[in-house]
Amino acid sequence: MEEAIDVLAQNNIPRQSLRITYKGQDFQIRILDKELYKGMIEISILLDGMVQKLIRNKDIWHFENSDNDKDFANDIGRLISLRYRL
């Protein structure tokens, strides 16, 4: 988490915070990558204070090293993809 705070403190990431509602709960997301481009397969995010990495396999997004909450990870990945046209 300190890594994410250091990255955000540098002000190199002008991205806005994104919000998503999943199963009745609101979550706040901040993208940690400096650049987003079409065809990205990995995106680092700050999800409610925890650093997570999203990985895209074909058109399905999932959290790195975790099979939990595949639907949640996919919803977050789609949100980012639609917002930034990835």
C-alpha positions as a Markdown table, in Angstrom:
| # | Residue | x | y | z |
|---|---|---|---|---|
| 1 | Met | 0.0 | 0.0 | 0.0 |
| 2 | Glu | 2.9 | 2.4 | 0.6 |
| 3 | Glu | 3.9 | 1.9 | -3.0 |
| 4 | Ala | 0.5 | 3.1 | -4.2 |
| 5 | Ile | 0.6 | 6.1 | -1.9 |
| 6 | Asp | 4.0 | 7.1 | -3.2 |
| 7 | Val | 2.8 | 6.8 | -6.7 |
| 8 | Leu | -0.2 | 8.9 | -6.0 |
| 9 | Ala | 1.8 | 11.5 | -4.1 |
| 10 | Gln | 4.0 | 12.2 | -7.2 |
| 11 | Asn | 0.9 | 13.6 | -9.0 |
| 12 | Asn | 2.0 | 11.9 | -12.2 |
| 13 | Ile | -1.4 | 10.3 | -12.5 |
| 14 | Pro | -4.1 | 12.7 | -13.4 |
| 15 | Arg | -6.8 | 10.0 | -13.5 |
| 16 | Gln | -10.0 | 10.6 | -11.7 |
| 17 | Ser | -11.4 | 8.2 | -9.2 |
| 18 | Leu | -13.9 | 5.8 | -10.5 |
| 19 | Arg | -16.8 | 4.3 | -8.5 |
| 20 | Ile | -18.5 | 1.0 | -9.1 |
| 21 | Thr | -21.4 | -0.6 | -7.3 |
| 22 | Tyr | -21.2 | -4.4 | -7.0 |
| 23 | Lys | -23.7 | -6.5 | -5.1 |
| 24 | Gly | -25.1 | -3.4 | -3.3 |
| 25 | Gln | -21.7 | -2.1 | -2.1 |
| 26 | Asp | -19.9 | 1.0 | -3.5 |
| 27 | Phe | -16.2 | 0.7 | -4.3 |
| 28 | Gln | -13.7 | 3.4 | -5.3 |
| 29 | Ile | -11.0 | 2.7 | -7.9 |
| 30 | Arg | -8.0 | 4.7 | -8.8 |
| 31 | Ile | -5.8 | 3.6 | -11.8 |
| 32 | Leu | -2.1 | 3.5 | -10.9 |
| 33 | Asp | -0.6 | 3.1 | -14.4 |
| 34 | Lys | 0.8 | 6.3 | -15.9 |
| 35 | Glu | -0.5 | 5.5 | -19.4 |
| 36 | Leu | -3.4 | 3.6 | -20.7 |
| 37 | Tyr | -3.5 | 2.4 | -24.3 |
| 38 | Lys | -5.6 | 0.1 | -26.5 |
| 39 | Gly | -4.7 | -3.5 | -26.1 |
| 40 | Met | -3.4 | -3.3 | -22.5 |
| 41 | Ile | -3.6 | -6.7 | -20.7 |
| 42 | Glu | -2.5 | -5.5 | -17.2 |
| 43 | Ile | -3.8 | -2.6 | -15.2 |
| 44 | Ser | -2.7 | -1.7 | -11.7 |
| 45 | Ile | -5.4 | -0.2 | -9.5 |
| 46 | Leu | -6.0 | 1.0 | -6.0 |
| 47 | Leu | -9.2 | -0.6 | -4.9 |
| 48 | Asp | -10.5 | 0.8 | -1.6 |
| 49 | Gly | -7.0 | 1.3 | -0.3 |
| 50 | Met | -5.5 | -2.0 | -1.6 |
| 51 | Val | -3.3 | -2.4 | -4.6 |
| 52 | Gln | -4.6 | -4.9 | -7.1 |
| 53 | Lys | -3.6 | -5.9 | -10.6 |
| 54 | Leu | -6.2 | -6.7 | -13.2 |
| 55 | Ile | -5.1 | -9.1 | -16.0 |
| 56 | Arg | -7.1 | -9.5 | -19.2 |
| 57 | Asn | -7.2 | -13.0 | -20.8 |
| 58 | Lys | -9.0 | -12.6 | -24.1 |
| 59 | Asp | -12.0 | -10.4 | -23.2 |
| 60 | Ile | -12.2 | -11.5 | -19.5 |
| 61 | Trp | -10.6 | -9.6 | -16.7 |
| 62 | His | -9.5 | -11.2 | -13.4 |
| 63 | Phe | -7.3 | -10.3 | -10.4 |
| 64 | Glu | -3.7 | -11.4 | -10.5 |
| 65 | Asn | -3.0 | -14.5 | -8.4 |
| 66 | Ser | -6.7 | -14.9 | -7.3 |
| 67 | Asp | -9.6 | -16.8 | -8.6 |
| 68 | Asn | -11.9 | -15.0 | -6.2 |
| 69 | Asp | -14.5 | -12.5 | -7.4 |
| 70 | Lys | -14.0 | -13.1 | -11.1 |
| 71 | Asp | -17.2 | -11.3 | -11.9 |
| 72 | Phe | -16.2 | -8.3 | -9.8 |
| 73 | Ala | -12.8 | -8.1 | -11.5 |
| 74 | Asn | -14.4 | -8.4 | -14.9 |
| 75 | Asp | -16.9 | -5.6 | -14.1 |
| 76 | Ile | -14.0 | -3.3 | -13.0 |
| 77 | Gly | -12.0 | -4.2 | -16.1 |
| 78 | Arg | -15.0 | -3.4 | -18.4 |
| 79 | Leu | -15.6 | -0.1 | -16.6 |
| 80 | Ile | -12.0 | 1.0 | -17.2 |
| 81 | Ser | -12.1 | -0.3 | -20.8 |
| 82 | Leu | -15.2 | 1.6 | -21.6 |
| 83 | Arg | -14.1 | 4.8 | -19.9 |
| 84 | Tyr | -10.6 | 4.9 | -21.5 |
| 85 | Arg | -11.5 | 3.0 | -24.7 |
| 86 | Leu | -9.0 | 0.1 | -24.2 |
